[in-house]
Amino acid sequence: MTGRVKGRTSLSRATLREFVDVHRSTSILLGMALVGVLLPLIALVPPFNIFQNQSVWVSGFSNAGVFVLLALGLNIVVGLAGLLDLGYAAFFAIGAYAYAYGASPFSGQHFPFIVLLVVGALVAATFGVLLGAPTLRLRGDYLAIVTLGFGEIVPIVFLNADKYTNGTNGIGGVYKPDIPFVEFTLLNPWPFYVLMLVLVTIVMILIYRLTESRIGRAWMAIREDELAAASNGLNTVTTKLMAFALGASTAGFAGAFNASSLTSVDPGQFLSTVSFTILAMVVLGGMGNIWGVALGAFVIYTVQIVFLKQLNTFFEGLPFHVPVLSDVNFVQYQFLLYGLALVLMMLFRPEGLFPSQRRKQELHAADAADTESSAKATMEEAL
C-alpha cells in the first residue's frame, strides 16, 4: 500500500515537472496568480496578523517585489553569466532618476507611466553597455572592483549635481502611475500590489525565455569555462556585454517602478549596501534558478525589513513574558542577526534555499568525488 502511494506521488511529481518544462510561460502565470492570491490571505493568519495589519503587509509585498526584480536582473549577470557585479545599485538609481525626470514637478514633465518604464530600462541598459564595453575583458576580482567603483561613483554624481538632481534633497513629488481606470494612492496599496505582480510575471517569463535560448546557453557556457567557450568560437565579450545590458535594464525597470511607488528619489536610496543585499538575495535564493532567486529575494526582504523590525512588537504583545528575548532590542541588532543568518546559510546550504540543479551539482562535485573514491577503497579492501 505504501509502495503504491509513493509510486503515485513520484508519478504526479514527474507529471508536474514535465508540464512545467513544456509550458514555462503558463506555469509562471499560474504560479504568480497563486502567489498573488495567497500572500494577502497569509497576512490575515496568526502569527502574521500580530506583526501588522493586512494593508501594511500588502504594501510591504509591493516593496519586496522591487527587490525581486532587482534579484532577477542580477541573476542574469551573476547566476547565468558568472560575472561578479558589486555595483548593481547604480543601474537601479539610473532607472529611478530617469523616471523622476520624466514625471515630476522638478522637470515639469509628465510622460505616460508605461513609456517611462521602458525609458528607464533602456537608459540603464545603455549605461550597462558603456560600463561593460571597456571592462568586460577583465575577469573575477578585477571586474568586481571596477563595478564596485561604478556603484560608488553614480550616487555621488547624483548627490553633487544639484542643478540637475536637487542634490541631497532628491526629487520629490514624483507622479504615481497613470494607468486608465486605476487610481494609485498611498493609502491604497492594492493597485501597486497588482501592478507589481504583473511586472514581475512579465520579467520572469522574458528571463525564462532567454535562459532556454541560444544566448542563455552561451551565458552558462561562459560561467562554467570561459576559455573552453571561447575555444569553441563563442564571442565571450559580446555575450557578456549582452548579460550586463539585460541585467542593467531590469534594474532600471525596477528603479522606475520604485520611484513611482515612493514618489521621491534621492541618492541615499542607492548606496553600496543595496548592491550587497541584492547579491546576498541571489546567492541565498539559489543562484541560476529563476524561481529560487525570486523566492529568496522575497523571503530575505521580508525577514530583514519586516520580521526583525517587528519582533519587539511581537514579544510585547504576548500574554506571557519570555526571558531574555522580551528584553532584547531587535531593531538595534537586526543587521547582526541578518549577518549571522548569512554565515549559517553559507556554511550549511551554500547552494541556496532553492538551488539550480546544475549549480547544486557543481558545488557538491567534490563531495561526490570523495564518496566515490571511498566506496572504491572499501570495495578494494573487501576484495
Protein Blocks (a to p, Z undefined) as FASTA:
>chain_A
ZZmmmmmmmmmmmmmmmmmmmmmmlmmmmmmmmmmmmmmmmmmpcfklmmpcfklmmmmm
mmmmmmmmmmmmmmmmmmmnopacfklmmmmmmmmmmmmmmocfklopacdfklmmmmmm
mmmmmmmmmmmmmmmmpghjlmmmmmmmmmmmmmmmmmmmmmlnopmnopghiacdddeh
iacdfklmklmmmmmmmmmmmmmmmmmmmmmmmklmmmmmmmmommlmmmnopafklmmm
mmmmmmmmmmmmmmmmmmmmnopacfklmcfklmmmmmmmmmmnoghiaklmmmmmmmmm
mmmmmmmmmmmmmmmmpcbdcehjlmpcfklmmmmmmmmmmmmmmmmmmnojbdcfklmm
mmmmmmmmmmmmmmmmmmmmmZZ
